Amino acid sequence: MNNPHSDHIPQEAFDWYDEYAHGKMDRRTFMKKLGGLVALGYSMTVLTSALLPNYALAEQVSFNDESIKATYQSFDSPNGHSKGQGYLVVPTQLKGKRPVVLVVHENRGLNPYVKDVARRLAKAGFVAFAPDALFPLGGYPGNDDEGRAMQSSMDKEKIQNDFVAAAHYLKSHPLSNGKLGAVGFCFGGYIVNYLAAVDSSLLSAGVPFYGTPASEALRKNIKAPLMIQLAELDERVNATWPDYERDLKSLNVDYKMYMYKDANHGFHNDSTGRYDKPNAELAWQRTLAFFEQHLV
C-alpha cells in the first residue's frame, strides 16, 4: 500500500470495510469490529483515516486547470428518472471532435474522486462525462454514508436506464467523434459491463474496475472490446470472473483482464487507505492506452 495510514492495518479491516461499503454490514457492526482491533493495540484514528475517504487526497487535476473546462449538463432519461445530470469536462486546447468517455461512480453518487477522474480524462484529451445517479434525489449529498443510503433506496433498473441515456447523450454530443468509451469503479464497473451487454452498438471500448458482470442473459450482446481491471484481494468480485470469462471467450469478445497483485477492491480510489499507488497508476496508464487504441 502507498497510503501512509494503511501500513500494518490487518487485511480483515479492509474486508470489513468492503462489506460495510456494499451493504453487507451496518455501520455499528463495522465500528464494533474496528473497536476489537483497538483492543489489540491499533489506533481508531489511524484505522478510520485509512478506511474512510478523505477527498482532499484525491484531487490530481484542479478544476481551475486552464487546459480543461468543467460544467454541469442535464440530459433526458425517459426510461429512467426522466431527467439526469452529470459533470462534463472538455479539453480547452484541442479543437474539433474528440473521443468521449462516460465515467461511472461507485455506489454512493458522484463524489469528488470520480469528478477528478473525469478531469484526468479531459486532461488526457478526452471529453468526459460523469453522471450522478443521485440527481433525482438532489445529487451527491457531500458524504459517502448518506450517498450510499440514498443510492440503495433507488430503483436499480431506472438507474441503469439513466446511465444508458447518459451514454447516448454523450455519444451524440456535438464534440463527440462518435466513439464512446466507458470507465467505472465498483458499481460503476458493473454499469460498464451492463452498457456493453445491453446494447451491442453503444460502446466502442469499456474499462470496468472491479465490477461484477451483467446478467448472463444479456452477455450474448457484448461486442465492444473490454479491459477488465481486478484486485487480487477482492474475493467478492473475483468470484464472478470465471463464469464471465467463459462467456467472453465463447463470444469471441476482444478482452484483456489484469489482476493487480496484493490490491484491494477500490485500489484506484486515492481518497482511502485501499489506494495502491503503483497498481493504480499502472491500471490508469493501461486505461488511457486502451481508449487511445479504440476511440481515437
C-alpha positions in Angstrom: 0.0 0.0 0.0 1.2 3.5 -0.7 -1.1 5.4 1.7 0.8 6.2 5.0 -2.2 5.4 7.1 -2.6 1.9 5.7 0.7 0.4 6.9 0.3 -2.5 9.2 -3.5 -2.5 9.2 -4.7 -6.1 9.1 -6.4 -7.3 5.9 -9.6 -8.1 7.7 -10.2 -4.4 8.4 -10.2 -3.8 4.6 -12.5 -6.8 4.2 -14.9 -5.4 6.8 -14.9 -2.0 5.1 -15.8 -3.7 1.8 -18.7 -5.5 3.4 -19.8 -2.2 5.1 -19.5 -0.2 1.9 -21.6 -2.7 -0.1 -24.4 -3.0 2.4 -23.4 -6.4 3.9 -22.6 -4.9 7.3 -24.2 -1.9 9.1 -22.1 1.0 10.5 -22.5 -0.1 14.1 -21.2 -3.6 13.4 -18.3 -2.2 11.3 -17.2 0.2 14.1 -17.6 -2.5 16.7 -15.2 -4.8 14.7 -12.7 -1.9 14.4 -13.1 -1.5 18.2 -11.9 -5.0 18.6 -8.7 -4.1 16.8 -8.3 -1.1 19.1 -8.4 -3.5 22.0 -5.4 -5.3 20.3 -3.4 -2.0 20.2 -4.4 -0.3 17.0 -5.4 3.3 16.9 -9.0 4.1 16.0 -7.8 7.3 14.4 -5.4 5.5 12.2 -7.9 2.8 11.3 -10.7 5.3 10.3 -8.4 7.6 8.5 -7.1 4.7 6.4 -10.5 3.2 5.7 -12.9 6.1 5.3 -12.4 8.6 2.4 -10.5 11.8 2.6 -11.3 13.6 -0.7 -8.7 16.2 -0.2 -6.2 13.5 -1.2 -8.0 12.7 -4.5 -7.5 15.9 -6.4 -4.9 15.2 -9.1 -6.3 17.8 -11.6 -7.6 21.1 -10.3 -11.0 22.3 -11.5 -9.2 25.5 -12.2 -6.7 23.9 -14.6 -6.7 26.1 -17.7 -6.4 23.1 -20.1 -9.9 21.9 -19.2 -13.4 23.3 -18.7 -16.0 21.6 -16.4 -19.7 22.3 -16.4 -22.9 20.5 -15.2 -25.1 19.3 -18.0 -28.6 17.7 -18.0 -30.0 15.1 -20.3 -33.3 13.4 -20.9 -33.9 9.9 -19.5 -37.4 8.9 -20.4 -37.0 5.3 -19.3 -35.2 6.3 -16.1 -35.9 9.2 -13.8 -37.0 11.4 -16.7 -34.0 13.8 -16.2 -30.4 13.3 -15.4 -27.4 15.5 -14.7 -23.7 15.0 -14.9 -20.3 16.6 -14.8 -18.9 17.4 -18.3 -15.2 18.1 -18.7 -13.7 19.1 -22.0 -10.2 19.8 -23.1 -9.8 23.5 -24.0 -6.6 23.3 -26.0 -7.8 20.7 -28.5 -10.1 21.7 -31.4 -12.6 19.6 -33.4 -14.4 16.4 -32.4 -12.9 14.3 -29.7 -13.4 10.7 -28.4 -15.8 10.7 -25.5 -15.7 8.7 -22.2 -18.5 8.1 -19.7 -17.3 7.9 -16.1 -19.4 5.9 -13.7 -19.2 6.4 -10.0 -19.3 3.8 -7.2 -22.5 3.0 -5.2 -22.7 6.4 -3.5 -23.1 9.1 -6.1 -20.8 11.5 -7.9 -18.2 12.1 -5.2 -15.1 14.3 -5.6 -12.8 11.4 -6.5 -14.9 10.4 -9.6 -15.2 14.1 -10.7 -11.4 14.2 -10.5 -11.2 11.0 -12.7 -13.3 12.9 -15.3 -10.9 15.8 -15.2 -7.9 13.4 -15.6 -9.5 12.1 -18.8 -10.1 15.6 -20.2 -6.5 16.5 -19.3 -5.5 13.4 -21.5 -7.6 14.8 -24.4 -10.9 13.1 -24.0 -14.4 14.6 -23.5 -15.5 13.1 -20.2 -19.0 13.0 -18.7 -19.7 11.7 -15.2 -23.4 11.4 -14.4 -24.7 11.5 -10.8 -27.2 8.7 -10.2 -28.4 10.7 -7.1 -29.5 13.7 -9.2 -33.2 12.7 -8.8 -32.8 12.9 -5.1 -30.9 16.2 -5.1 -27.5 14.9 -6.0 -24.4 13.6 -4.1 -25.0 14.8 -0.5 -21.4 15.6 0.4 -20.6 12.4 2.3 -20.4 8.8 1.2 -22.5 7.2 4.0 -25.6 9.3 3.1 -24.9 8.9 -0.6 -24.7 5.1 -0.2 -28.0 5.1 1.6 -29.7 7.3 -1.0 -28.5 5.2 -3.9 -29.6 1.9 -2.3 -33.1 3.4 -1.8 -33.5 4.0 -5.6 -34.9 1.8 -8.3 -31.9 -0.1 -9.8 -33.5 -0.5 -13.2 -34.2 3.2 -13.5 -30.6 4.0 -12.5 -29.4 1.6 -15.2 -31.6 3.4 -17.7 -30.3 6.7 -16.6 -26.8 5.6 -17.5 -27.9 4.3 -20.9 -29.5 7.7 -21.5 -26.3 9.4 -20.4 -24.3 7.2 -22.8 -26.5 8.2 -25.7 -26.3 11.9 -24.7 -22.5 11.8 -24.7 -22.1 9.7 -27.8 -24.3 12.2 -29.8 -22.7 15.3 -28.2 -21.6 18.0 -30.7 -18.0 17.5 -29.5 -18.1 13.7 -29.9 -16.3 11.8 -32.7 -19.0 9.1 -32.4 -16.8 6.7 -30.5 -17.9 6.1 -26.9 -15.8 4.7 -24.1 -16.8 4.0 -20.5 -14.9 3.5 -17.3 -16.4 2.8 -14.0 -15.5 1.7 -10.5 -17.2 -0.9 -8.3 -20.9 -0.3 -9.0 -19.6 1.8 -11.9 -17.7 -1.3 -13.1 -20.9 -3.2 -13.2 -22.6 -0.4 -15.2 -19.8 -0.5 -17.8 -20.3 -4.3 -18.1 -24.1 -3.6 -18.4 -23.7 -0.9 -21.1 -21.6 -3.3 -23.1 -24.2 -6.0 -22.8 -27.5 -4.1 -23.1 -26.8 -2.6 -26.5 -24.0 -4.1 -28.6 -23.7 -0.9 -30.7 -23.4 1.5 -27.8 -19.8 1.2 -26.6 -16.5 1.2 -28.6 -14.5 0.3 -25.5 -15.2 -0.4 -21.9 -12.9 -0.5 -18.8 -14.7 -1.9 -15.7 -12.7 -1.6 -12.5 -13.6 -4.4 -10.0 -17.2 -4.6 -11.3 -19.5 -7.6 -11.5 -20.8 -8.7 -14.9 -24.2 -8.0 -16.5 -26.8 -10.8 -16.2 -26.0 -13.9 -18.1 -28.9 -13.4 -20.4 -27.5 -10.1 -21.7 -23.9 -11.1 -22.2 -24.6 -12.6 -25.6 -24.9 -9.0 -26.9 -21.3 -7.9 -26.0 -19.3 -6.8 -28.9 -17.1 -3.9 -27.5 -13.5 -4.6 -26.5 -13.2 -4.7 -22.7 -10.3 -4.2 -20.3 -11.2 -5.9 -17.0 -9.3 -4.5 -14.0 -9.4 -6.7 -10.9 -7.8 -6.6 -7.5 -6.2 -9.8 -6.2 -7.7 -9.4 -2.7 -11.2 -8.7 -3.9 -12.7 -12.1 -3.3 -16.3 -10.9 -3.7 -16.0 -9.6 -7.3 -13.3 -12.1 -8.4 -15.7 -15.0 -7.6 -17.8 -13.8 -10.6 -14.9 -13.7 -13.1 -14.6 -17.4 -14.1 -18.1 -17.5 -15.5 -17.8 -14.1 -17.1 -14.6 -15.0 -18.7 -16.1 -18.3 -20.1 -18.9 -16.3 -21.7 -16.5 -13.6 -23.2 -14.3 -16.4 -24.6 -17.3 -18.2 -26.1 -18.5 -15.0 -27.7 -15.0 -14.2 -29.1 -15.1 -10.8 -27.3 -11.8 -8.9 -27.5 -11.0 -8.6 -23.8 -8.0 -8.3 -21.6 -8.0 -9.0 -17.8 -5.4 -7.6 -15.5 -5.2 -8.9 -11.9 -3.4 -6.4 -9.6 -1.2 -8.2 -7.1 -1.9 -7.5 -3.4 -4.5 -4.9 -4.3 -7.9 -4.4 -2.5 -11.2 -3.6 -4.1 -11.1 0.1 -4.6 -7.4 0.3 -5.2 -7.7 3.1 -7.7 -9.5 5.4 -5.3 -6.8 7.7 -3.9 -9.0 9.0 -1.1 -8.8 5.9 1.1 -6.2 3.5 2.5 -7.2 0.9 -0.1 -5.3 3.1 -2.6 -2.4 1.3 -4.1 -0.4 3.9 -6.0 1.8 1.7 -8.3 -1.1 -0.5 -9.2 -3.5 2.4 -9.6 -1.1 4.3 -11.9 -0.4 1.2 -14.0 -4.1 0.5 -14.3 -4.7 4.1 -15.3 -2.0 4.2 -18.0 -3.4 0.9 -19.4 -6.9 2.5 -19.4 -5.7 5.6 -21.3 -3.8 3.5 -23.8 -6.8 1.2 -24.3 -9.0 4.2 -25.0 -6.4 5.7 -27.4 -6.4 2.4 -29.3 -10.1 2.0 -29.7 -11.6 5.6 -29.6 -9.2 7.9 -31.4 
